[in-house]
């Protein structure tokens, strides 16, 4: 598919251009991580909104200038909020809320799934401490009350799994029909 919508071009430029920075402490870059997450969502027939959210969930890392691993410097880059705020101009909550909530979903899973913490990568463990650690029971209840909590948990599981060195994936163009299907009309908000 030839990308012609300027919003798709901008997103492709970010993923393909700025996505070559290292993804935390992993042996992959941001682009590979985004494409792997989207592929995992597609393989689970997650639908256009969640495939798009998986592809763009870490765009906040690519639109700030804090470097590739701010957590190592003790900085929570709040990439989930940056990404949400950046994406909300073009997408509805079915895409933006899982993006906004994927860090909360990590905290949630660490609280409710006794095996989840052990599956976190080193940089996810580091950032978890900066992000508030596992949720308290009250936070768990509040998170479960959110309409998009289940979507955010699915996204979080793909996020954690999408760190495989040298995994072949399709490029951004392959996923652009999903993204295009989720774009709002240019003047809608």
Secondary structure as UniProt FT lines:
FT   HELIX           6..17
FT   HELIX           18..20
FT   TURN            24..25
FT   HELIX           30..43
FT   TURN            44..45
FT   HELIX           48..56
FT   TURN            57..58
FT   HELIX           59..62
FT   HELIX           70..73
FT   HELIX           79..87
FT   TURN            88..90
FT   HELIX           93..112
FT   TURN            114..115
FT   HELIX           116..119
FT   HELIX           122..130
FT   TURN            131..132
FT   HELIX           137..144
FT   TURN            147..148
FT   HELIX           149..161
FT   TURN            165..166
FT   HELIX           172..182
FT   TURN            186..187
//
